[in-house]
Amino acid sequence: MCLVLYRMEEGGVAAALVDTGAPGVSAVDYVTTAKDSQARVNFSDLRVPLCDVVDESVRAEALARDLFDIATALMCSQLVGATRRDMEFAVAYAAQREAFGQPIGAFQSIQHLCADMLIAVDGAQLLTREALWRLDQGIPASVEVSQAKAFASDKCVFVARSAQQIHGGIGFMMECDLQLWYRRIVAWSLRCGTVREHRQRVAAALLDQPGKVRLGMPLEIG
């Protein structure tokens, strides 16, 4: 079974449980940049029993928002994990790759870059854990989820590109695992909303609510 959100003819959103083995349901696998499993699910002349309709209208829209927040927070977790591994590859490489008679990690420019990478990964992890904790506690978390995704999508791509810069050309070769993490980080940064989309979501919570803007205070997207 899978949960499907759809738009009704009379307007509004509804959610229903659909048997994936039912006639009219098919899937087409995608070939992805990240080399992970994705597919497009097609529905053709599908009929769903009324008892399998979970929610309609406002409640279905709320369900869709909740599912989106959970999926986005989990995508942030994937981003953070992949990026930390990417950074570890770069730091290890900087410690053993030599230039001018010493490891390139001895050069201050590489040290500063590695420090910026660590700050970016730790920051993304902190925001992601905050969002996941709020979701687990049943506290409104839409703003925190968007903060985490906007930051992670931006900074994790920066780390991936920095790791490639430290490695040089070898980082793009298939023999090096770095190319896999680079492709996954860049691809995942676009899933569940881009940096721009999530920043717009945070801005709406800050600016489109009645009353004064209160930075650092709990916010909720209406």
ROLOGU-555025 format. One line per field, with one value per residue (C-alpha): residue number from 1; residue in one letter; x negated, y, z. Coordinates in steps of 0.2 Angstrom, whole numbers. Each point is the difference from the previous one (the first is absolute). Example, Ala and Ser with C-alpha at 12.3 -4.5 7.8 and 13.67 -1.06 7.14 Angstrom:
// residues 2
lumro 1;2 .
torse a;s .
xx -62;-6 .
yy -22;17 .
zz 39;-3 .
***
This chain:
// residues 222
lumro 1;2;3;4;5;6;7;8;9;10;11;12;13;14;15;16;17;18;19;20;21;22;23;24;25;26;27;28;29;30;31;32;33;34;35;36;37;38;39;40;41;42;43;44;45;46;47;48;49;50;51;52;53;54;55;56;57;58;59;60;61;62;63;64;65;66;67;68;69;70;71;72;73;74;75;76;77;78;79;80;81;82;83;84;85;86;87;88;89;90;91;92;93;94;95;96;97;98;99;100;101;102;103;104;105;106;107;108;109;110;111;112;113;114;115;116;117;118;119;120;121;122;123;124;125;126;127;128;129;130;131;132;133;134;135;136;137;138;139;140;141;142;143;144;145;146;147;148;149;150;151;152;153;154;155;156;157;158;159;160;161;162;163;164;165;166;167;168;169;170;171;172;173;174;175;176;177;178;179;180;181;182;183;184;185;186;187;188;189;190;191;192;193;194;195;196;197;198;199;200;201;202;203;204;205;206;207;208;209;210;211;212;213;214;215;216;217;218;219;220;221;222 .
torse m;c;l;v;l;y;r;m;e;e;g;g;v;a;a;a;l;v;d;t;g;a;p;g;v;s;a;v;d;y;v;t;t;a;k;d;s;q;a;r;v;n;f;s;d;l;r;v;p;l;c;d;v;v;d;e;s;v;r;a;e;a;l;a;r;d;l;f;d;i;a;t;a;l;m;c;s;q;l;v;g;a;t;r;r;d;m;e;f;a;v;a;y;a;a;q;r;e;a;f;g;q;p;i;g;a;f;q;s;i;q;h;l;c;a;d;m;l;i;a;v;d;g;a;q;l;l;t;r;e;a;l;w;r;l;d;q;g;i;p;a;s;v;e;v;s;q;a;k;a;f;a;s;d;k;c;v;f;v;a;r;s;a;q;q;i;h;g;g;i;g;f;m;m;e;c;d;l;q;l;w;y;r;r;i;v;a;w;s;l;r;c;g;t;v;r;e;h;r;q;r;v;a;a;a;l;l;d;q;p;g;k;v;r;l;g;m;p;l;e;i;g .
xx 0;-5;7;5;4;11;10;19;11;10;-16;-11;-11;3;-10;3;-8;-4;-4;-16;5;17;4;-5;-15;-17;-18;-14;-18;-10;-18;-7;-15;-2;1;14;17;14;15;16;16;14;18;12;19;-3;15;-2;13;7;-6;-18;2;-9;3;7;-1;-8;-6;-7;-10;-6;-5;-10;-9;-5;-6;-10;-8;-5;-7;-10;-7;-5;-8;-10;-6;-6;-8;-10;-6;-6;-8;-9;-7;-5;-9;-9;-7;-6;-9;-8;-6;-7;-10;-9;-1;-17;-5;-16;-6;14;18;12;9;-15;5;11;12;4;2;12;10;1;5;14;6;1;10;12;3;2;12;11;0;5;15;5;0;10;13;1;1;15;8;-2;7;15;-5;3;-15;3;-11;-14;1;-2;-14;-9;3;-5;-16;-4;3;-11;-14;-1;-2;-14;-9;2;-8;-14;-4;-1;-12;-11;-1;-2;3;0;16;10;-7;11;-14;2;15;1;9;14;3;-2;14;11;-2;4;15;7;-2;14;12;14;-2;-14;-10;11;16;-4;-6;16;9;-10;3;19;0;-10;8;18;6;10;-11;-18;-14;-8;-16;-5;18;10;9;13;5;18 .
yy 0;18;17;11;18;6;16;-3;7;11;7;-4;-14;-18;-14;-19;-17;-8;-18;0;-17;7;1;17;2;0;6;6;0;16;0;13;10;-6;-18;-3;-8;11;-3;8;-8;1;-2;-4;-2;-4;-3;1;-6;14;-8;2;19;6;19;14;19;9;-16;-7;16;-1;-18;5;14;-12;-14;14;6;-18;-4;16;-3;-17;6;13;-15;-9;16;3;-19;1;16;-5;-15;11;12;-15;-5;17;2;-17;4;17;-9;-12;9;9;16;9;-13;1;-6;13;0;10;15;13;2;-19;1;14;-8;-16;10;8;-17;-6;15;-2;-19;3;14;-10;-15;12;7;-17;-8;15;-3;-18;2;12;-12;-14;10;6;18;11;-2;6;15;-10;-13;14;8;-17;-4;18;0;-19;2;15;-5;-18;4;12;-14;-12;13;4;-19;-1;15;-8;-16;8;-10;-17;5;-2;-16;-16;-9;13;-1;18;2;-10;10;16;-5;-6;16;11;-10;-1;19;2;-13;5;18;11;13;14;-9;-3;17;7;-11;7;17;-2;-6;15;13;-5;-3;13;10;4;-11;-9;-8;-15;-3;-15;2;-9;-1;3 .
zz 0;-3;5;-14;0;-14;-5;0;-15;11;8;15;4;5;6;-3;2;-16;-3;-10;-8;-6;-19;-7;11;-8;4;-11;7;-2;-4;13;2;18;-6;13;-2;-7;-10;-8;5;-13;4;-15;3;18;12;18;13;10;16;-6;-1;16;0;-11;-1;15;9;-16;-3;18;-2;-16;9;14;-12;-9;16;5;-17;-1;17;-4;-17;11;10;-16;-6;16;1;-18;2;16;-9;-15;12;8;-17;-3;17;-1;-18;6;13;-12;-17;-1;-9;1;13;12;2;-8;17;6;-10;8;-14;1;19;-1;-14;11;15;-10;-6;18;6;-15;4;19;-3;-12;12;15;-10;-6;17;7;-14;3;19;-2;-12;12;14;-10;1;-16;-10;-18;3;7;-14;-13;10;0;-18;-7;10;-4;-18;-1;11;-4;-19;6;9;-14;-12;12;2;-19;0;13;-10;-17;-16;9;10;-16;-6;3;9;14;11;2;-17;7;15;-10;-12;15;10;-15;-5;17;3;-13;7;12;-5;-5;10;-7;3;18;3;-7;13;14;-6;-1;18;6;-11;-5;18;10;13;1;-7;15;-4;11;5;-5;-17;-8;-19;-2 .
***
